[in-house]
Amino acid sequence: MKLSKKDARLRRATKFRAKHAERDVERLCVFKSSQHIYAQIISGCGTKTLASASSISLKMKNGGNVEAASKVGDLIAKAAKKAKVSKVAFDRSGFK
């Protein structure tokens, strides 16, 4: 039985998470909506959020642009240093 494109994407994302949970590597998850960008660092086991940042916390009018993404990147980097995280795996959750 052939999987739909969405099911195949979700399956690949699940395999990625399982592989990195086995290695106990923190994940950097980024989500971009049309208005805002969100980033969070999740523990290797996947049970705890170690750090997070978003364009909402910056109270930006247009939080979905390149400038906002840059500021969110700076915020998440500072939060990661505070949480003593030096290495992460980028988890795109199957999106481009």
Secondary structure, 3 states (H helix, E strand, C coil): CCCCHHHHHHHHHHHHHHHHHHHCCCEEEEEECCCCEEEEEECCCCCCEEEEEECCCCCCCCCCCHHHHHHHHHHHHHHHHHCCCCCCEEECCCCC
